[in-house]
Structure formats: C-alpha cells, structure tokens
Amino acid sequence: MRLINKLKQFERQYAFIRWATAEEYGKIKYVGDDFIEFEVISVDTMEYAETVLINSQLILEVVIGGSDISRIIAEVSSQLTND
C-alpha cells in the first residue's frame, strides 16, 4: 500500500508530519493523488499558522497518535466556544 492511500484514511485529523525541509504539527485537510494539503498549527498559540501543500514523495514521517497530538487536540478543543 502506498503512503498516499493510507493517508486518505486520516483526512481531517491532527498529525505530526516531517517532510524534506520541515516538520510541523497540524491538521491533514486534503489528500490528493500526488500531494497533501496540511494546515500547520502554531504550537505556541494553538492557531492555524499557514496551509502547506506537500508533495507526497517528500514525506518522511507521519504521526497520527501520541501524547503530543492528544495535547494539541485538547488545547484546540478547549478554545472552541459553545454556541
């Protein structure tokens, strides 16, 4: 199975991604055939800092779960307001 096929299962989930030139925490917004759209979260402010399009061949590591991801989900969730 190709990495891009596996990542399609994790669209709209928080993850840590390391690619050729950087590594960031964020949310996988969209997974296409040759790239992914990744919304980077600033760990200091817990706000979306930028959207990055990453060539799937440049991705070195993807972490979907773990304590750091859980912390980010908890902090982002605590900032949501009840309407």
Secondary structure as UniProt FT lines:
FT   HELIX           3..7
FT   HELIX           8..10
FT   TURN            11..12
FT   STRAND          14..19
FT   TURN            20..21
FT   STRAND          22..31
FT   STRAND          35..41
FT   TURN            43..45
FT   STRAND          48..55
FT   HELIX           56..58
FT   STRAND          59..63
FT   HELIX           67..78
//
